[in-house]
């Protein structure tokens, strides 16, 4: 993966993270299942962001 690809991947992660964050903010109350699904999604996004940062040397 080159720098351009890594930056695009990081931008995609940030956009996805923002969408999840907005979705959580819009939900008054989530079921435990929905909360766990969101938590796993955050974990996946976090790992992807860290990987992209490492690839960019940040």
C-alpha angles and dihedrals in degrees: 000000000000128000094267092052091046092050091049090050091051092049089051090051092050092049092048091047090052092050091052091046091052091047091053091049090053094051113086092195131358128201118248089254092053091046091053092047090052091047092053089048091052090050091051091048092048092052091047091050093050090049092050091049091051090050089052091048095240 
